[in-house]
Amino acid sequence: MIYSNALSDMLRRPRRNRRTDAIRGMANETHLTVDHLIFPLFVLEGKGIRSEIKSLPGIFRFSPDELLREIESCMNLGLRSFILFPAVAESLKDQTATYSYHPENFYLHVAREIKKRFPECCLISDVAMDPYSSDGHDGLVRDGAIINDETLPILAQMSVAQAEAGFDMLGPSDMMDGRVGFMRRALDEAGHYNTGILAYTAKYASAFYGPFRDALDSAPKHGDKKTYQMNPANKREALIEAELDTLEGADMLMVKPALHYLDVIQTLKSASNLPIAAYHVSGECAMLRAACQNGWLDFNRAMPETLISLRRAGADVILTYFAKDYAEMQRS
């Protein structure tokens, strides 16, 4: 009788909203669609090349012809947003990254072809010196130091060339002070008022970039990137970077990596009215893929749960190597 009275007083039963799939759908607080996803793609010169990245299974480096086929496949799944990274031959690299804005740069050529074939897609660039630098750093190197202010004109020239090639948004990943404002002024002076800037606002000096650097062969030739990428121990510093990028004209703010920085995503989401992007980086994706391939996790459950966690933390946009997997899952 005592137990009966206790149960009769239980007026709130949260499990009622979990009872059926239909009810769970109505009570769903966080939604994830392919429109929230950006698919990173790697391009290199050549023809008929589709080379899998060993440290990132399921992700490839594409020659331009194969890249166009991959984008068409994604577009047919409803996936419309892509960020493009170039794998540049060592012979084309120099200390001042001149190939980044050279008229014959294959990266710029393939961007024009993508926008010609798929004008409705959103194509995002990478703005940094490291793919084109013989030093492998995101900024100009002199006597072993990364020179901030002399890097900015190089990034600006790169930005204008990319805007002219048809990129819808530019992604400065270099973490130089003042680069967003410098780029914005250069773009506006060249008449590219509508080209957006997706700022890598809180890009950390992380251990989780390894497979990406394998894909581009862009690791620093000496030293590390700790003098310009953020300290993983710092969160409040991200607010300083966000305020500066916003004042300098950024259109979106990014946190990179994503999964290990959910608190930073949430902090920027609470502090800013701009859309917040989260880059679910190569190492984070590779760990999940490896666990699933070993049978330790179920990919069809773990992958969507991971992406939902990024949305729940506050990410409006997610850059992830699982974007096509998710799109295929939604279609099945």
C-alpha positions in Angstrom: 0.0 0.0 0.0 2.9 2.4 0.8 4.4 1.7 -2.6 1.0 2.2 -4.4 0.6 5.7 -2.8 4.1 6.7 -3.8 3.5 5.7 -7.4 0.2 7.6 -7.5 2.1 10.8 -6.7 4.4 10.4 -9.7 2.7 13.0 -12.0 5.7 13.7 -14.2 7.0 10.7 -16.2 9.6 11.8 -18.8 9.5 8.4 -20.4 6.1 9.2 -21.8 7.8 11.4 -24.4 10.1 8.5 -25.4 7.5 5.8 -25.7 7.2 5.6 -29.6 9.3 6.7 -32.5 6.6 9.2 -33.5 6.5 10.8 -30.1 10.3 10.9 -29.9 10.2 12.7 -33.2 7.9 15.3 -31.9 10.0 15.9 -28.8 13.3 16.0 -30.8 15.2 19.1 -29.8 18.1 19.0 -32.2 17.8 18.5 -36.0 20.5 17.6 -38.5 20.1 17.7 -42.2 22.5 17.7 -45.1 22.1 21.5 -45.4 24.0 21.7 -42.1 27.0 19.9 -43.6 30.1 20.9 -45.6 32.1 18.2 -47.3 35.9 18.7 -47.4 37.5 17.6 -50.7 41.1 17.2 -51.8 42.2 17.9 -55.3 45.5 17.4 -57.1 46.8 17.8 -60.7 46.4 14.9 -63.1 43.6 12.8 -64.7 41.8 9.7 -63.6 43.2 9.8 -60.1 41.1 8.7 -57.1 43.7 8.0 -54.4 42.5 6.9 -50.9 44.2 8.6 -47.9 45.6 5.7 -45.9 45.2 7.5 -42.5 41.6 8.6 -43.4 39.9 5.5 -45.0 37.0 6.4 -47.3 38.4 9.8 -48.2 40.3 10.4 -51.4 42.5 12.8 -53.3 40.9 13.5 -56.7 42.2 14.7 -60.0 39.9 17.4 -61.4 37.9 15.1 -63.6 37.3 12.6 -60.8 36.5 15.5 -58.4 33.7 16.7 -60.7 32.2 13.2 -60.7 32.4 13.1 -56.9 30.6 16.5 -56.6 27.9 15.3 -59.0 27.4 12.2 -56.8 27.1 14.4 -53.7 24.7 16.9 -55.4 22.4 14.0 -56.3 22.2 13.1 -52.6 21.3 16.7 -51.7 24.7 17.6 -50.4 25.5 21.1 -51.8 28.4 22.6 -49.8 32.1 21.8 -50.3 35.4 23.1 -49.0 38.3 22.4 -51.4 41.9 21.8 -50.5 44.8 21.6 -53.0 47.6 19.0 -52.9 50.4 21.0 -54.6 53.6 19.5 -56.0 56.8 20.4 -54.2 58.2 21.9 -57.4 55.5 24.5 -57.3 56.1 25.7 -53.8 58.3 28.6 -52.7 58.9 30.7 -49.7 56.2 33.4 -50.6 53.5 31.0 -52.0 53.4 32.7 -55.4 51.7 29.7 -57.0 48.6 30.4 -54.7 47.5 33.3 -57.0 49.3 32.2 -60.2 46.9 32.4 -63.3 47.7 28.7 -64.1 47.0 27.4 -60.6 45.1 24.2 -61.1 43.1 24.9 -57.9 41.7 28.1 -59.4 41.0 26.3 -62.7 39.0 23.5 -61.0 37.0 26.0 -59.0 35.9 27.7 -62.2 34.9 24.4 -63.7 33.0 23.3 -60.6 31.0 26.6 -60.5 30.4 26.3 -64.3 29.0 22.7 -63.9 27.3 23.2 -60.6 26.5 26.9 -60.1 24.0 26.1 -57.4 26.6 24.6 -55.1 28.4 26.5 -52.3 32.1 26.3 -52.9 34.5 27.3 -50.1 38.2 27.9 -50.4 41.2 27.5 -48.1 43.3 30.7 -47.6 46.7 30.0 -46.1 50.3 29.8 -47.3 51.0 26.2 -46.1 49.8 24.3 -49.2 52.0 26.5 -51.4 54.9 27.2 -49.0 58.3 25.5 -49.2 58.4 26.0 -45.4 55.0 24.3 -44.8 53.8 27.1 -42.6 50.6 29.2 -42.8 52.6 32.4 -42.8 55.8 33.9 -44.2 58.9 32.5 -42.5 62.0 34.6 -41.8 64.8 33.4 -39.6 62.6 30.7 -38.2 59.8 33.1 -37.1 56.4 33.5 -38.7 56.1 37.1 -39.8 52.5 38.2 -39.3 52.1 41.6 -41.1 54.1 40.7 -44.2 51.9 37.6 -44.7 48.7 39.6 -45.0 49.3 41.0 -48.5 50.0 37.5 -49.7 46.8 36.2 -48.2 44.9 39.2 -49.8 46.3 38.5 -53.2 45.4 34.8 -52.8 41.9 35.8 -51.7 41.2 38.0 -54.7 42.4 35.3 -57.1 40.0 32.8 -55.4 37.1 35.1 -55.5 37.7 35.7 -59.2 37.8 31.9 -59.7 34.2 31.7 -58.4 34.5 30.6 -54.8 31.4 31.6 -52.8 33.2 31.9 -49.5 36.8 32.1 -48.5 38.2 30.2 -45.5 41.3 31.9 -43.9 42.8 29.0 -41.9 46.1 30.8 -41.2 45.4 32.4 -37.8 47.4 35.6 -38.6 46.3 38.6 -36.7 44.2 41.1 -38.8 43.9 38.8 -41.8 40.1 38.9 -42.0 40.0 42.7 -42.2 42.9 42.8 -44.7 41.1 40.2 -46.9 37.8 42.0 -46.7 39.2 45.3 -47.8 41.1 43.7 -50.7 38.0 41.8 -51.8 35.8 44.9 -51.7 38.4 47.0 -53.5 38.4 44.4 -56.3 34.6 44.5 -56.5 33.9 41.1 -54.7 31.5 42.5 -52.2 29.4 39.3 -52.2 32.2 36.9 -51.5 31.8 35.7 -47.9 34.5 34.9 -45.3 34.3 31.8 -43.2 36.9 32.7 -40.6 38.8 30.0 -38.8 38.3 31.9 -35.6 39.4 29.5 -32.9 41.8 27.1 -34.6 43.8 25.2 -32.1 47.3 23.8 -32.2 45.8 20.3 -32.1 47.2 16.8 -32.4 44.2 15.8 -34.5 45.3 17.1 -37.9 47.6 14.3 -38.9 45.5 12.6 -41.7 44.8 16.1 -43.3 48.5 16.8 -43.4 49.0 13.4 -45.0 46.5 14.3 -47.7 48.2 17.5 -48.6 51.8 16.7 -47.6 51.7 20.1 -45.9 53.4 19.5 -42.5 55.8 22.2 -41.4 59.4 21.6 -42.5 60.6 22.9 -39.2 59.1 23.9 -35.8 55.4 23.8 -35.1 52.4 26.1 -35.4 52.0 27.0 -31.7 52.9 30.7 -32.2 49.8 31.3 -34.4 47.3 28.5 -33.7 45.6 28.7 -30.3 46.6 26.9 -27.1 44.2 23.9 -26.5 44.0 24.9 -22.8 42.3 28.3 -23.6 38.6 29.0 -24.0 38.2 32.7 -23.1 40.8 33.6 -25.8 38.4 32.3 -28.4 36.1 35.2 -27.5 38.8 37.7 -28.3 39.4 36.1 -31.7 35.6 36.0 -32.3 35.2 39.7 -31.5 38.1 40.7 -33.8 36.9 38.5 -36.7 33.4 39.9 -36.4 34.6 43.5 -36.3 36.8 42.8 -39.3 33.9 41.6 -41.4 33.7 37.8 -41.1 30.4 36.3 -42.1 30.8 33.0 -40.2 33.0 31.9 -37.3 34.6 28.5 -37.0 35.9 26.3 -34.2 38.5 23.7 -35.2 38.7 20.9 -34.1 35.1 20.3 -33.1 34.5 17.2 -31.1 37.2 18.0 -28.5 36.1 21.6 -28.3 32.3 21.4 -27.7 32.6 23.9 -24.9 34.2 26.4 -27.2 31.5 25.9 -29.8 28.9 26.6 -27.1 30.7 29.6 -25.8 30.9 31.3 -29.2 27.3 30.4 -30.0 26.2 32.1 -26.8 28.4 35.2 -27.5 27.8 35.8 -31.2 25.0 36.4 -33.6 27.0 35.1 -36.5 26.6 31.5 -37.7 29.0 29.1 -35.9 30.8 26.5 -37.9 32.6 23.5 -36.4 35.3 21.5 -38.3 35.1 17.8 -37.4 38.7 17.3 -38.3 40.5 14.4 -39.9 41.9 12.8 -36.7 38.5 12.9 -35.0 36.9 11.2 -38.0 39.7 8.7 -38.4 39.4 7.6 -34.7 35.7 6.8 -35.2 36.2 5.1 -38.5 39.0 2.9 -37.0 36.8 1.9 -34.0 34.0 1.0 -36.3 36.2 -1.0 -38.7 37.5 -3.0 -35.7 33.9 -3.8 -34.7 34.1 -1.8 -31.4 31.4 0.7 -32.5 28.4 0.6 -34.9 29.2 3.3 -37.6 25.5 3.8 -38.5 24.7 4.7 -34.9 28.0 6.4 -33.7 28.5 8.7 -36.7 25.1 10.4 -36.6 25.3 10.7 -32.8 28.7 12.4 -33.1 27.3 14.9 -35.6 24.2 15.6 -33.5 26.5 16.3 -30.5 28.1 19.1 -32.5 24.7 20.6 -33.4 23.6 20.3 -29.8 26.6 22.2 -28.7 25.6 25.1 -31.0 27.2 24.4 -34.4 25.0 25.9 -37.2 27.3 24.3 -39.8 29.5 21.2 -39.6 32.5 20.5 -41.8 33.0 16.7 -41.7 34.5 13.9 -43.7 31.3 12.0 -42.9 29.1 14.4 -44.8 28.5 12.1 -47.8 28.0 9.1 -45.5 25.3 11.0 -43.7 23.7 12.1 -46.9 23.6 8.5 -48.2 22.1 7.3 -44.9 19.3 9.9 -45.1 18.5 8.7 -48.6 18.4 5.0 -47.7 
